[in-house]
Amino acid sequence: MECDHDKECGCNVTAETVDLARRRLLAGAAGAAVAGTAAAAVASGPASAATEEARAHYADPEKPGLPQVDMTIEPGRTALVVTDPQIDFLSKDGVTWGVVGESVTEQGTVDNIERLFKAAKAADMPVFISPHYYYPHDHQWQFEGTLEKTMHAIGMFDRLGPLSLENFEGSGADWMPQYKKYIEDGKTIVCSPHKVYSPAQNDLNLQLRKRGIDKVILAGMSANLCTQAHLYELLELGYEVAVVRDATAGAKVPEGDGYLAAIINFRMVANGVWWTDDAVERIARSA
């Protein structure tokens, strides 16, 4: 049953609670923001490439202590998978911009994801989207983790129902506008939504297997949450996975830098950790 999110619906999500939660989230992020150049960059919106400061700050160790591995793209067996390429994560108008905006801007995430879309389409590489949607019944869960509770409270990725697109266009659950020509081209596979972080509860694995895919180039939002959870799940299912490190980003909050946490884990478990420049070149060569 669809929910109008009024005070009688029982899901405890009303326009007033959503607005209050958004204000709290943005206020908390402002207090945690880093002053100076990075903060000024966030105010100006997404950049087109990772800044030199970000590249230096998150640089790989000069002398790695772990074996260095890599993934080779094989046509017909390799796909691009993008998690949550949606307004609430990637737009200044999204409800999480106050906490992810600095990282998105530093990495040039918005444009880098588009470069991957463009490269994959030019190479006729299959593209899969693993989106994040919440329906009214999801707001009646009896227990939640910290960020689940936050996402539900701020109305993140909310839709009226699985069979309705009413009010979807331009909402926080919608695709970033510049991605629509790639996602809505009739070829991109849009999977059923994941509900927490990983694809354990959606049909991404089924869709990949039905296409004969066993290698994944992974990008999207957000680095230490859905993107990292997709990485782990896909590895457990026997896929090779290369993560595009500057086509993702993470929240910066008093609890820590989500992007840094993700990069450390990417280095430890992924089959490849690539920059967008490298990924685009590899995809083009594979065509």
URLINSUL-V365216 format. One record per run of one state. SS is the DSSP state (@ for helix, = for strand, . for the rest). FROM is the first residue (numbers start at 1). TO is the last residue. If there is no record, write none. Layout:
BEGIN
SS,FROM,TO  SS,FROM,TO
END
This chain:
BEGIN
.,1,14  @,15,32  .,33,36  @,37,43  .,44,51  @,52,57  .,58,77  =,78,83  .,84,85  =,86,86  @,87,90  .,91,96  @,97,107  .,108,108  @,109,122  .,123,125  =,126,130  .,131,131  =,132,132  .,133,133  =,134,134  .,135,135  @,136,140  .,141,145  @,146,153  .,154,157  =,158,158  .,159,160  =,161,161  .,162,163  =,164,164  .,165,174  =,175,175  .,176,176  @,177,183  .,184,188  =,189,190  .,191,193  =,194,194  .,195,198  @,199,201  .,202,203  @,204,210  .,211,214  =,215,220  .,221,222  @,223,236  .,237,239  =,240,244  .,245,251  =,252,253  .,254,255  =,256,257  @,258,269  .,270,271  =,272,274  .,275,275  @,276,286  .,287,287
END
